[in-house]
Amino acid sequence: MSEEILLPDEKAIEACLDTIRPYIQHDGGDVELLGVDENAVVYVAFRGACAGCMMAAADFSEGIKLLLMDEVENIRDVMLVG
C-alpha cells in the first residue's frame, strides 16, 4: 500500500511568496507560483528582471526554496522552472 501524500496549501504558498515579493519587485522582477504536483513538489518561476538575472539561481536556492520549505507544511521540494 502506498503512503498518502499530503499536499501543501496553495494559499499558504502564495502568502509566503507575498512576504518576499516586495524585495523581488524592488529589483524589477517577480516570482510566480506555477503549481503543485501530486508528489507535493512546488513549481515557481521568476518573471521580469529576475528571469534572466545571474543571481536568480542563488536567490532561489538560498532564499525562496528554503523559506517555502520552512514556512509551508507538506512541501517535499521546490523547483525553479525556466
PDB file with SEQRES, HELIX, SHEET and CRYST1 records, atoms N, CA, C and O in Angstrom:
SEQRES   1 A   82  MET SER GLU GLU ILE LEU LEU PRO ASP GLU LYS ALA ILE          
SEQRES   2 A   82  GLU ALA CYS LEU ASP THR ILE ARG PRO TYR ILE GLN HIS          
SEQRES   3 A   82  ASP GLY GLY ASP VAL GLU LEU LEU GLY VAL ASP GLU ASN          
SEQRES   4 A   82  ALA VAL VAL TYR VAL ALA PHE ARG GLY ALA CYS ALA GLY          
SEQRES   5 A   82  CYS MET MET ALA ALA ALA ASP PHE SER GLU GLY ILE LYS          
SEQRES   6 A   82  LEU LEU LEU MET ASP GLU VAL GLU ASN ILE ARG ASP VAL          
SEQRES   7 A   82  MET LEU VAL GLY                                              
HELIX    1 AA1 GLU A   10  HIS A   26  1                                  17    
HELIX    2 AA2 ALA A   49  GLY A   52  5                                   4    
HELIX    3 AA3 ALA A   56  ASP A   59  1                                   4    
HELIX    4 AA4 PHE A   60  ILE A   64  3                                   5    
HELIX    5 AA5 LYS A   65  GLU A   71  1                                   7    
SHEET    1 AA1 3 GLY A  29  VAL A  36  0                                        
SHEET    2 AA1 3 VAL A  41  GLY A  48 -1                                        
SHEET    3 AA1 3 ASP A  77  LEU A  80  1                                        
CRYST1    1.000    1.000    1.000  90.00  90.00  90.00 P 1           1          
ATOM      1  N   MET A   1       0.846  -1.188   0.000  1.00  0.00           N  
ATOM      2  CA  MET A   1       0.000   0.000   0.000  1.00  0.00           C  
ATOM      3  C   MET A   1       0.886   1.244   0.000  1.00  0.00           C  
ATOM      4  O   MET A   1       1.820   1.343   0.796  1.00  0.00           O  
ATOM      5  N   SER A   2       0.601   2.168  -0.870  1.00  0.00           N  
ATOM      6  CA  SER A   2       1.425   3.377  -0.965  1.00  0.00           C  
ATOM      7  C   SER A   2       1.012   4.389   0.096  1.00  0.00           C  
ATOM      8  O   SER A   2      -0.139   4.435   0.530  1.00  0.00           O  
ATOM      9  N   GLU A   3       1.986   5.195   0.497  1.00  0.00           N  
ATOM     10  CA  GLU A   3       1.696   6.202   1.512  1.00  0.00           C  
ATOM     11  C   GLU A   3       0.915   7.361   0.895  1.00  0.00           C  
ATOM     12  O   GLU A   3       1.130   7.730  -0.259  1.00  0.00           O  
ATOM     13  N   GLU A   4       0.016   7.918   1.678  1.00  0.00           N  
ATOM     14  CA  GLU A   4      -0.765   9.061   1.206  1.00  0.00           C  
ATOM     15  C   GLU A   4       0.092  10.314   1.285  1.00  0.00           C  
ATOM     16  O   GLU A   4       0.723  10.586   2.307  1.00  0.00           O  
ATOM     17  N   ILE A   5       0.109  11.062   0.210  1.00  0.00           N  
ATOM     18  CA  ILE A   5       0.900  12.297   0.162  1.00  0.00           C  
ATOM     19  C   ILE A   5      -0.024  13.468   0.459  1.00  0.00           C  
ATOM     20  O   ILE A   5      -1.016  13.694  -0.234  1.00  0.00           O  
ATOM     21  N   LEU A   6       0.326  14.207   1.508  1.00  0.00           N  
ATOM     22  CA  LEU A   6      -0.419  15.407   1.836  1.00  0.00           C  
ATOM     23  C   LEU A   6       0.133  16.555   1.017  1.00  0.00           C  
ATOM     24  O   LEU A   6       1.343  16.779   0.983  1.00  0.00           O  
ATOM     25  N   LEU A   7      -0.750  17.279   0.361  1.00  0.00           N  
ATOM     26  CA  LEU A   7      -0.320  18.380  -0.497  1.00  0.00           C  
ATOM     27  C   LEU A   7      -0.321  19.696   0.275  1.00  0.00           C  
ATOM     28  O   LEU A   7      -1.175  19.924   1.131  1.00  0.00           O  
ATOM     29  N   PRO A   8       0.641  20.555  -0.035  1.00  0.00           N  
ATOM     30  CA  PRO A   8       0.666  21.870   0.611  1.00  0.00           C  
ATOM     31  C   PRO A   8      -0.488  22.741   0.109  1.00  0.00           C  
ATOM     32  O   PRO A   8      -0.980  22.568  -1.006  1.00  0.00           O  
ATOM     33  N   ASP A   9      -0.894  23.657   0.942  1.00  0.00           N  
ATOM     34  CA  ASP A   9      -1.978  24.579   0.621  1.00  0.00           C  
ATOM     35  C   ASP A   9      -1.440  25.693  -0.286  1.00  0.00           C  
ATOM     36  O   ASP A   9      -0.516  26.413   0.093  1.00  0.00           O  
ATOM     37  N   GLU A  10      -2.016  25.829  -1.474  1.00  0.00           N  
ATOM     38  CA  GLU A  10      -1.541  26.846  -2.418  1.00  0.00           C  
ATOM     39  C   GLU A  10      -1.731  28.258  -1.879  1.00  0.00           C  
ATOM     40  O   GLU A  10      -0.937  29.145  -2.192  1.00  0.00           O  
ATOM     41  N   LYS A  11      -2.768  28.486  -1.074  1.00  0.00           N  
ATOM     42  CA  LYS A  11      -2.957  29.810  -0.476  1.00  0.00           C  
ATOM     43  C   LYS A  11      -1.826  30.126   0.504  1.00  0.00           C  
ATOM     44  O   LYS A  11      -1.376  31.269   0.588  1.00  0.00           O  
ATOM     45  N   ALA A  12      -1.375  29.125   1.233  1.00  0.00           N  
ATOM     46  CA  ALA A  12      -0.258  29.313   2.163  1.00  0.00           C  
ATOM     47  C   ALA A  12       1.037  29.587   1.402  1.00  0.00           C  
ATOM     48  O   ALA A  12       1.868  30.382   1.842  1.00  0.00           O  
ATOM     49  N   ILE A  13       1.201  28.924   0.258  1.00  0.00           N  
ATOM     50  CA  ILE A  13       2.380  29.165  -0.575  1.00  0.00           C  
ATOM     51  C   ILE A  13       2.362  30.600  -1.091  1.00  0.00           C  
ATOM     52  O   ILE A  13       3.370  31.302  -1.023  1.00  0.00           O  
ATOM     53  N   GLU A  14       1.210  31.035  -1.609  1.00  0.00           N  
ATOM     54  CA  GLU A  14       1.084  32.407  -2.120  1.00  0.00           C  
ATOM     55  C   GLU A  14       1.332  33.426  -1.008  1.00  0.00           C  
ATOM     56  O   GLU A  14       1.996  34.438  -1.231  1.00  0.00           O  
ATOM     57  N   ALA A  15       0.803  33.162   0.187  1.00  0.00           N  
ATOM     58  CA  ALA A  15       1.003  34.075   1.316  1.00  0.00           C  
ATOM     59  C   ALA A  15       2.481  34.168   1.675  1.00  0.00           C  
ATOM     60  O   ALA A  15       2.981  35.248   1.988  1.00  0.00           O  
ATOM     61  N   CYS A  16       3.170  33.050   1.629  1.00  0.00           N  
ATOM     62  CA  CYS A  16       4.599  33.037   1.907  1.00  0.00           C  
ATOM     63  C   CYS A  16       5.356  33.815   0.832  1.00  0.00           C  
ATOM     64  O   CYS A  16       6.237  34.614   1.151  1.00  0.00           O  
ATOM     65  N   LEU A  17       5.022  33.590  -0.428  1.00  0.00           N  
ATOM     66  CA  LEU A  17       5.662  34.327  -1.518  1.00  0.00           C  
ATOM     67  C   LEU A  17       5.384  35.825  -1.404  1.00  0.00           C  
ATOM     68  O   LEU A  17       6.232  36.650  -1.743  1.00  0.00           O  
ATOM     69  N   ASP A  18       4.198  36.163  -0.927  1.00  0.00           N  
ATOM     70  CA  ASP A  18       3.840  37.580  -0.775  1.00  0.00           C  
ATOM     71  C   ASP A  18       4.750  38.300   0.225  1.00  0.00           C  
ATOM     72  O   ASP A  18       4.934  39.513   0.130  1.00  0.00           O  
ATOM     73  N   THR A  19       5.314  37.565   1.177  1.00  0.00           N  
ATOM     74  CA  THR A  19       6.204  38.195   2.162  1.00  0.00           C  
ATOM     75  C   THR A  19       7.527  38.614   1.538  1.00  0.00           C  
ATOM     76  O   THR A  19       8.176  39.539   2.027  1.00  0.00           O  
ATOM     77  N   ILE A  20       7.933  37.945   0.462  1.00  0.00           N  
ATOM     78  CA  ILE A  20       9.220  38.286  -0.165  1.00  0.00           C  
ATOM     79  C   ILE A  20       9.075  39.010  -1.505  1.00  0.00           C  
ATOM     80  O   ILE A  20      10.050  39.527  -2.049  1.00  0.00           O  
ATOM     81  N   ARG A  21       7.862  39.039  -2.023  1.00  0.00           N  
ATOM     82  CA  ARG A  21       7.633  39.707  -3.312  1.00  0.00           C  
ATOM     83  C   ARG A  21       8.103  41.157  -3.346  1.00  0.00           C  
ATOM     84  O   ARG A  21       8.699  41.566  -4.343  1.00  0.00           O  
ATOM     85  N   PRO A  22       7.862  41.957  -2.299  1.00  0.00           N  
ATOM     86  CA  PRO A  22       8.301  43.362  -2.370  1.00  0.00           C  
ATOM     87  C   PRO A  22       9.798  43.509  -2.637  1.00  0.00           C  
ATOM     88  O   PRO A  22      10.211  44.433  -3.337  1.00  0.00           O  
ATOM     89  N   TYR A  23      10.604  42.622  -2.095  1.00  0.00           N  
ATOM     90  CA  TYR A  23      12.053  42.683  -2.304  1.00  0.00           C  
ATOM     91  C   TYR A  23      12.417  42.328  -3.738  1.00  0.00           C  
ATOM     92  O   TYR A  23      13.312  42.929  -4.333  1.00  0.00           O  
ATOM     93  N   ILE A  24      11.715  41.348  -4.282  1.00  0.00           N  
ATOM     94  CA  ILE A  24      11.966  40.931  -5.657  1.00  0.00           C  
ATOM     95  C   ILE A  24      11.465  42.007  -6.627  1.00  0.00           C  
ATOM     96  O   ILE A  24      12.131  42.332  -7.610  1.00  0.00           O  
ATOM     97  N   GLN A  25      10.293  42.546  -6.334  1.00  0.00           N  
ATOM     98  CA  GLN A  25       9.710  43.568  -7.203  1.00  0.00           C  
ATOM     99  C   GLN A  25      10.514  44.866  -7.163  1.00  0.00           C  
ATOM    100  O   GLN A  25      10.527  45.621  -8.135  1.00  0.00           O  
ATOM    101  N   HIS A  26      11.178  45.121  -6.046  1.00  0.00           N  
ATOM    102  CA  HIS A  26      12.029  46.304  -5.931  1.00  0.00           C  
ATOM    103  C   HIS A  26      13.142  46.287  -6.985  1.00  0.00           C  
ATOM    104  O   HIS A  26      13.587  47.340  -7.443  1.00  0.00           O  
ATOM    105  N   ASP A  27      13.585  45.088  -7.362  1.00  0.00           N  
ATOM    106  CA  ASP A  27      14.625  44.934  -8.383  1.00  0.00           C  
ATOM    107  C   ASP A  27      14.047  44.732  -9.779  1.00  0.00           C  
ATOM    108  O   ASP A  27      14.780  44.396 -10.710  1.00  0.00           O  
ATOM    109  N   GLY A  28      12.735  44.934  -9.934  1.00  0.00           N  
ATOM    110  CA  GLY A  28      12.117  44.838 -11.247  1.00  0.00           C  
ATOM    111  C   GLY A  28      11.681  43.446 -11.647  1.00  0.00           C  
ATOM    112  O   GLY A  28      11.410  43.198 -12.822  1.00  0.00           O  
ATOM    113  N   GLY A  29      11.609  42.533 -10.695  1.00  0.00           N  
ATOM    114  CA  GLY A  29      11.213  41.163 -11.009  1.00  0.00           C  
ATOM    115  C   GLY A  29       9.993  40.728 -10.224  1.00  0.00           C  
ATOM    116  O   GLY A  29       9.321  41.537  -9.584  1.00  0.00           O  
ATOM    117  N   ASP A  30       9.722  39.444 -10.285  1.00  0.00           N  
ATOM    118  CA  ASP A  30       8.624  38.862  -9.516  1.00  0.00           C  
ATOM    119  C   ASP A  30       8.828  37.352  -9.499  1.00  0.00           C  
ATOM    120  O   ASP A  30       9.645  36.814 -10.246  1.00  0.00           O  
ATOM    121  N   VAL A  31       8.082  36.686  -8.645  1.00  0.00           N  
ATOM    122  CA  VAL A  31       8.092  35.232  -8.591  1.00  0.00           C  
ATOM    123  C   VAL A  31       6.647  34.766  -8.712  1.00  0.00           C  
ATOM    124  O   VAL A  31       5.749  35.326  -8.085  1.00  0.00           O  
ATOM    125  N   GLU A  32       6.435  33.739  -9.522  1.00  0.00           N  
ATOM    126  CA  GLU A  32       5.083  33.244  -9.788  1.00  0.00           C  
ATOM    127  C   GLU A  32       4.978  31.781  -9.383  1.00  0.00           C  
ATOM    128  O   GLU A  32       5.841  30.970  -9.719  1.00  0.00           O  
ATOM    129  N   LEU A  33       3.929  31.458  -8.669  1.00  0.00           N  
ATOM    130  CA  LEU A  33       3.626  30.068  -8.353  1.00  0.00           C  
ATOM    131  C   LEU A  33       2.978  29.448  -9.580  1.00  0.00           C  
ATOM    132  O   LEU A  33       1.927  29.901 -10.032  1.00  0.00           O  
ATOM    133  N   LEU A  34       3.614  28.403 -10.119  1.00  0.00           N  
ATOM    134  CA  LEU A  34       3.066  27.733 -11.298  1.00  0.00           C  
ATOM    135  C   LEU A  34       2.135  26.597 -10.915  1.00  0.00           C  
ATOM    136  O   LEU A  34       1.210  26.268 -11.659  1.00  0.00           O  
ATOM    137  N   GLY A  35       2.378  25.993  -9.749  1.00  0.00           N  
ATOM    138  CA  GLY A  35       1.508  24.911  -9.306  1.00  0.00           C  
ATOM    139  C   GLY A  35       2.209  23.947  -8.375  1.00  0.00           C  
ATOM    140  O   GLY A  35       3.386  24.097  -8.045  1.00  0.00           O  
ATOM    141  N   VAL A  36       1.434  22.943  -7.959  1.00  0.00           N  
ATOM    142  CA  VAL A  36       1.908  21.891  -7.070  1.00  0.00           C  
ATOM    143  C   VAL A  36       1.516  20.564  -7.710  1.00  0.00           C  
ATOM    144  O   VAL A  36       0.365  20.379  -8.105  1.00  0.00           O  
ATOM    145  N   ASP A  37       2.469  19.643  -7.813  1.00  0.00           N  
ATOM    146  CA  ASP A  37       2.111  18.354  -8.426  1.00  0.00           C  
ATOM    147  C   ASP A  37       1.651  17.343  -7.376  1.00  0.00           C  
ATOM    148  O   ASP A  37       1.610  17.649  -6.184  1.00  0.00           O  
ATOM    149  N   GLU A  38       1.310  16.154  -7.824  1.00  0.00           N  
ATOM    150  CA  GLU A  38       0.750  15.120  -6.952  1.00  0.00           C  
ATOM    151  C   GLU A  38       1.754  14.574  -5.942  1.00  0.00           C  
ATOM    152  O   GLU A  38       1.378  13.847  -5.022  1.00  0.00           O  
ATOM    153  N   ASN A  39       3.031  14.922  -6.109  1.00  0.00           N  
ATOM    154  CA  ASN A  39       4.080  14.489  -5.182  1.00  0.00           C  
ATOM    155  C   ASN A  39       4.464  15.586  -4.194  1.00  0.00           C  
ATOM    156  O   ASN A  39       5.476  15.471  -3.503  1.00  0.00           O  
ATOM    157  N   ALA A  40       3.665  16.645  -4.123  1.00  0.00           N  
ATOM    158  CA  ALA A  40       3.881  17.776  -3.216  1.00  0.00           C  
ATOM    159  C   ALA A  40       5.134  18.564  -3.576  1.00  0.00           C  
ATOM    160  O   ALA A  40       5.808  19.119  -2.708  1.00  0.00           O  
ATOM    161  N   VAL A  41       5.435  18.603  -4.881  1.00  0.00           N  
ATOM    162  CA  VAL A  41       6.538  19.421  -5.379  1.00  0.00           C  
ATOM    163  C   VAL A  41       5.939  20.726  -5.907  1.00  0.00           C  
ATOM    164  O   VAL A  41       5.004  20.726  -6.707  1.00  0.00           O  
ATOM    165  N   VAL A  42       6.506  21.831  -5.436  1.00  0.00           N  
ATOM    166  CA  VAL A  42       6.030  23.164  -5.808  1.00  0.00           C  
ATOM    167  C   VAL A  42       6.881  23.679  -6.963  1.00  0.00           C  
ATOM    168  O   VAL A  42       8.103  23.533  -6.950  1.00  0.00           O  
ATOM    169  N   TYR A  43       6.240  24.276  -7.954  1.00  0.00           N  
ATOM    170  CA  TYR A  43       6.933  24.835  -9.116  1.00  0.00           C  
ATOM    171  C   TYR A  43       6.732  26.344  -9.146  1.00  0.00           C  
ATOM    172  O   TYR A  43       5.605  26.837  -9.099  1.00  0.00           O  
ATOM    173  N   VAL A  44       7.850  27.070  -9.227  1.00  0.00           N  
ATOM    174  CA  VAL A  44       7.807  28.531  -9.301  1.00  0.00           C  
ATOM    175  C   VAL A  44       8.671  28.995 -10.472  1.00  0.00           C  
ATOM    176  O   VAL A  44       9.533  28.263 -10.959  1.00  0.00           O  
ATOM    177  N   ALA A  45       8.420  30.220 -10.907  1.00  0.00           N  
ATOM    178  CA  ALA A  45       9.215  30.813 -11.984  1.00  0.00           C  
ATOM    179  C   ALA A  45       9.464  32.269 -11.657  1.00  0.00           C  
ATOM    180  O   ALA A  45       8.616  32.944 -11.073  1.00  0.00           O  
ATOM    181  N   PHE A  46      10.640  32.748 -12.041  1.00  0.00           N  
ATOM    182  CA  PHE A  46      10.935  34.170 -11.932  1.00  0.00           C  
ATOM    183  C   PHE A  46      10.377  34.873 -13.151  1.00  0.00           C  
ATOM    184  O   PHE A  46      10.353  34.316 -14.249  1.00  0.00           O  
ATOM    185  N   ARG A  47       9.933  36.093 -12.949  1.00  0.00           N  
ATOM    186  CA  ARG A  47       9.418  36.924 -14.028  1.00  0.00           C  
ATOM    187  C   ARG A  47      10.154  38.258 -14.020  1.00  0.00           C  
ATOM    188  O   ARG A  47      10.833  38.600 -13.051  1.00  0.00           O  
ATOM    189  N   GLY A  48      10.013  39.002 -15.102  1.00  0.00           N  
ATOM    190  CA  GLY A  48      10.620  40.325 -15.188  1.00  0.00           C  
ATOM    191  C   GLY A  48      12.134  40.271 -15.167  1.00  0.00           C  
ATOM    192  O   GLY A  48      12.740  39.381 -15.764  1.00  0.00           O  
ATOM    193  N   ALA A  49      12.740  41.221 -14.482  1.00  0.00           N  
ATOM    194  CA  ALA A  49      14.202  41.327 -14.455  1.00  0.00           C  
ATOM    195  C   ALA A  49      14.864  40.100 -13.859  1.00  0.00           C  
ATOM    196  O   ALA A  49      16.005  39.787 -14.200  1.00  0.00           O  
ATOM    197  N   CYS A  50      14.175  39.404 -12.980  1.00  0.00           N  
ATOM    198  CA  CYS A  50      14.762  38.220 -12.333  1.00  0.00           C  
ATOM    199  C   CYS A  50      14.909  37.038 -13.294  1.00  0.00           C  
ATOM    200  O   CYS A  50      15.745  36.162 -13.077  1.00  0.00           O  
ATOM    201  N   ALA A  51      14.102  37.013 -14.349  1.00  0.00           N  
ATOM    202  CA  ALA A  51      14.091  35.871 -15.263  1.00  0.00           C  
ATOM    203  C   ALA A  51      15.452  35.635 -15.908  1.00  0.00           C  
ATOM    204  O   ALA A  51      15.815  34.485 -16.156  1.00  0.00           O  
ATOM    205  N   GLY A  52      16.207  36.678 -16.184  1.00  0.00           N  
ATOM    206  CA  GLY A  52      17.499  36.493 -16.824  1.00  0.00           C  
ATOM    207  C   GLY A  52      18.686  36.827 -15.941  1.00  0.00           C  
ATOM    208  O   GLY A  52      19.824  36.863 -16.408  1.00  0.00           O  
ATOM    209  N   CYS A  53      18.425  37.071 -14.677  1.00  0.00           N  
ATOM    210  CA  CYS A  53      19.478  37.510 -13.767  1.00  0.00           C  
ATOM    211  C   CYS A  53      20.406  36.363 -13.389  1.00  0.00           C  
ATOM    212  O   CYS A  53      19.959  35.244 -13.138  1.00  0.00           O  
ATOM    213  N   MET A  54      21.704  36.655 -13.352  1.00  0.00           N  
ATOM    214  CA  MET A  54      22.687  35.634 -12.973  1.00  0.00           C  
ATOM    215  C   MET A  54      22.549  35.232 -11.510  1.00  0.00           C  
ATOM    216  O   MET A  54      22.960  34.135 -11.134  1.00  0.00           O  
ATOM    217  N   MET A  55      21.984  36.088 -10.689  1.00  0.00           N  
ATOM    218  CA  MET A  55      21.824  35.789  -9.265  1.00  0.00           C  
ATOM    219  C   MET A  55      20.545  35.004  -8.968  1.00  0.00           C  
ATOM    220  O   MET A  55      20.322  34.601  -7.827  1.00  0.00           O  
ATOM    221  N   ALA A  56      19.715  34.785  -9.966  1.00  0.00           N  
ATOM    222  CA  ALA A  56      18.410  34.157  -9.740  1.00  0.00           C  
ATOM    223  C   ALA A  56      18.540  32.773  -9.114  1.00  0.00           C  
ATOM    224  O   ALA A  56      17.789  32.452  -8.192  1.00  0.00           O  
ATOM    225  N   ALA A  57      19.457  31.956  -9.579  1.00  0.00           N  
ATOM    226  CA  ALA A  57      19.599  30.601  -9.041  1.00  0.00           C  
ATOM    227  C   ALA A  57      19.982  30.634  -7.569  1.00  0.00           C  
ATOM    228  O   ALA A  57      19.447  29.867  -6.769  1.00  0.00           O  
ATOM    229  N   ALA A  58      20.907  31.518  -7.211  1.00  0.00           N  
ATOM    230  CA  ALA A  58      21.311  31.636  -5.807  1.00  0.00           C  
ATOM    231  C   ALA A  58      20.168  32.186  -4.966  1.00  0.00           C  
ATOM    232  O   ALA A  58      19.916  31.692  -3.866  1.00  0.00           O  
ATOM    233  N   ASP A  59      19.479  33.196  -5.466  1.00  0.00           N  
ATOM    234  CA  ASP A  59      18.344  33.764  -4.739  1.00  0.00           C  
ATOM    235  C   ASP A  59      17.267  32.708  -4.529  1.00  0.00           C  
ATOM    236  O   ASP A  59      16.615  32.676  -3.485  1.00  0.00           O  
ATOM    237  N   PHE A  60      17.085  31.849  -5.516  1.00  0.00           N  
ATOM    238  CA  PHE A  60      16.086  30.800  -5.404  1.00  0.00           C  
ATOM    239  C   PHE A  60      16.493  29.775  -4.353  1.00  0.00           C  
ATOM    240  O   PHE A  60      15.744  29.523  -3.409  1.00  0.00           O  
ATOM    241  N   SER A  61      17.680  29.180  -4.510  1.00  0.00           N  
ATOM    242  CA  SER A  61      18.066  28.067  -3.640  1.00  0.00           C  
ATOM    243  C   SER A  61      18.357  28.503  -2.214  1.00  0.00           C  
ATOM    244  O   SER A  61      18.087  27.759  -1.271  1.00  0.00           O  
ATOM    245  N   GLU A  62      18.905  29.697  -2.046  1.00  0.00           N  
ATOM    246  CA  GLU A  62      19.261  30.157  -0.707  1.00  0.00           C  
ATOM    247  C   GLU A  62      18.154  30.968  -0.046  1.00  0.00           C  
ATOM    248  O   GLU A  62      18.222  31.248   1.151  1.00  0.00           O  
ATOM    249  N   GLY A  63      17.146  31.343  -0.804  1.00  0.00           N  
ATOM    250  CA  GLY A  63      16.101  32.185  -0.243  1.00  0.00           C  
ATOM    251  C   GLY A  63      14.719  31.599  -0.385  1.00  0.00           C  
ATOM    252  O   GLY A  63      14.137  31.117   0.588  1.00  0.00           O  
ATOM    253  N   ILE A  64      14.192  31.638  -1.588  1.00  0.00           N  
ATOM    254  CA  ILE A  64      12.800  31.261  -1.815  1.00  0.00           C  
ATOM    255  C   ILE A  64      12.541  29.802  -1.457  1.00  0.00           C  
ATOM    256  O   ILE A  64      11.569  29.498  -0.765  1.00  0.00           O  
ATOM    257  N   LYS A  65      13.390  28.906  -1.917  1.00  0.00           N  
ATOM    258  CA  LYS A  65      13.181  27.483  -1.653  1.00  0.00           C  
ATOM    259  C   LYS A  65      13.215  27.197  -0.154  1.00  0.00           C  
ATOM    260  O   LYS A  65      12.328  26.521   0.369  1.00  0.00           O  
ATOM    261  N   LEU A  66      14.228  27.704   0.535  1.00  0.00           N  
ATOM    262  CA  LEU A  66      14.336  27.466   1.971  1.00  0.00           C  
ATOM    263  C   LEU A  66      13.157  28.062   2.726  1.00  0.00           C  
ATOM    264  O   LEU A  66      12.613  27.430   3.632  1.00  0.00           O  
ATOM    265  N   LEU A  67      12.763  29.267   2.358  1.00  0.00           N  
ATOM    266  CA  LEU A  67      11.640  29.922   3.020  1.00  0.00           C  
ATOM    267  C   LEU A  67      10.360  29.109   2.862  1.00  0.00           C  
ATOM    268  O   LEU A  67       9.660  28.853   3.842  1.00  0.00           O  
ATOM    269  N   LEU A  68      10.056  28.705   1.644  1.00  0.00           N  
ATOM    270  CA  LEU A  68       8.832  27.928   1.412  1.00  0.00           C  
ATOM    271  C   LEU A  68       8.856  26.613   2.180  1.00  0.00           C  
ATOM    272  O   LEU A  68       7.855  26.233   2.789  1.00  0.00           O  
ATOM    273  N   MET A  69       9.979  25.921   2.157  1.00  0.00           N  
ATOM    274  CA  MET A  69      10.053  24.621   2.822  1.00  0.00           C  
ATOM    275  C   MET A  69       9.988  24.764   4.346  1.00  0.00           C  
ATOM    276  O   MET A  69       9.495  23.867   5.030  1.00  0.00           O  
ATOM    277  N   ASP A  70      10.479  25.878   4.879  1.00  0.00           N  
ATOM    278  CA  ASP A  70      10.402  26.132   6.318  1.00  0.00           C  
ATOM    279  C   ASP A  70       9.014  26.576   6.762  1.00  0.00           C  
ATOM    280  O   ASP A  70       8.562  26.213   7.847  1.00  0.00           O  
ATOM    281  N   GLU A  71       8.340  27.360   5.926  1.00  0.00           N  
ATOM    282  CA  GLU A  71       7.106  28.022   6.344  1.00  0.00           C  
ATOM    283  C   GLU A  71       5.821  27.294   5.969  1.00  0.00           C  
ATOM    284  O   GLU A  71       4.800  27.488   6.628  1.00  0.00           O  
ATOM    285  N   VAL A  72       5.843  26.466   4.935  1.00  0.00           N  
ATOM    286  CA  VAL A  72       4.612  25.835   4.442  1.00  0.00           C  
ATOM    287  C   VAL A  72       4.713  24.319   4.640  1.00  0.00           C  
ATOM    288  O   VAL A  72       5.654  23.677   4.174  1.00  0.00           O  
ATOM    289  N   GLU A  73       3.730  23.773   5.335  1.00  0.00           N  
ATOM    290  CA  GLU A  73       3.718  22.336   5.605  1.00  0.00           C  
ATOM    291  C   GLU A  73       3.506  21.509   4.339  1.00  0.00           C  
ATOM    292  O   GLU A  73       2.858  21.947   3.389  1.00  0.00           O  
ATOM    293  N   ASN A  74       4.065  20.313   4.353  1.00  0.00           N  
ATOM    294  CA  ASN A  74       3.845  19.269   3.342  1.00  0.00           C  
ATOM    295  C   ASN A  74       4.559  19.496   2.010  1.00  0.00           C  
ATOM    296  O   ASN A  74       4.305  18.760   1.057  1.00  0.00           O  
ATOM    297  N   ILE A  75       5.437  20.482   1.912  1.00  0.00           N  
ATOM    298  CA  ILE A  75       6.199  20.649   0.672  1.00  0.00           C  
ATOM    299  C   ILE A  75       7.366  19.671   0.694  1.00  0.00           C  
ATOM    300  O   ILE A  75       8.159  19.657   1.636  1.00  0.00           O  
ATOM    301  N   ARG A  76       7.464  18.858  -0.347  1.00  0.00           N  
ATOM    302  CA  ARG A  76       8.575  17.917  -0.453  1.00  0.00           C  
ATOM    303  C   ARG A  76       9.771  18.516  -1.168  1.00  0.00           C  
ATOM    304  O   ARG A  76      10.915  18.171  -0.871  1.00  0.00           O  
ATOM    305  N   ASP A  77       9.510  19.414  -2.111  1.00  0.00           N  
ATOM    306  CA  ASP A  77      10.586  20.080  -2.841  1.00  0.00           C  
ATOM    307  C   ASP A  77      10.019  21.304  -3.547  1.00  0.00           C  
ATOM    308  O   ASP A  77       8.809  21.430  -3.739  1.00  0.00           O  
ATOM    309  N   VAL A  78      10.924  22.200  -3.929  1.00  0.00           N  
ATOM    310  CA  VAL A  78      10.543  23.387  -4.696  1.00  0.00           C  
ATOM    311  C   VAL A  78      11.464  23.447  -5.901  1.00  0.00           C  
ATOM    312  O   VAL A  78      12.686  23.377  -5.764  1.00  0.00           O  
ATOM    313  N   MET A  79      10.874  23.575  -7.076  1.00  0.00           N  
ATOM    314  CA  MET A  79      11.638  23.589  -8.319  1.00  0.00           C  
ATOM    315  C   MET A  79      11.454  24.922  -9.036  1.00  0.00           C  
ATOM    316  O   MET A  79      10.346  25.447  -9.142  1.00  0.00           O  
ATOM    317  N   LEU A  80      12.570  25.453  -9.523  1.00  0.00           N  
ATOM    318  CA  LEU A  80      12.540  26.666 -10.325  1.00  0.00           C  
ATOM    319  C   LEU A  80      12.418  26.279 -11.787  1.00  0.00           C  
ATOM    320  O   LEU A  80      13.225  25.503 -12.297  1.00  0.00           O  
ATOM    321  N   VAL A  81      11.420  26.813 -12.458  1.00  0.00           N  
ATOM    322  CA  VAL A  81      11.143  26.488 -13.853  1.00  0.00           C  
ATOM    323  C   VAL A  81      11.541  27.681 -14.715  1.00  0.00           C  
ATOM    324  O   VAL A  81      11.266  28.833 -14.378  1.00  0.00           O  
ATOM    325  N   GLY A  82      12.194  27.378 -15.832  1.00  0.00           N  
ATOM    326  CA  GLY A  82      12.525  28.398 -16.799  1.00  0.00           C  
ATOM    327  C   GLY A  82      13.667  29.230 -16.418  1.00  0.00           C  
ATOM    328  O   GLY A  82      14.047  30.135 -17.162  1.00  0.00           O  
TER     329      GLY A  82                                                      
END                                                                             
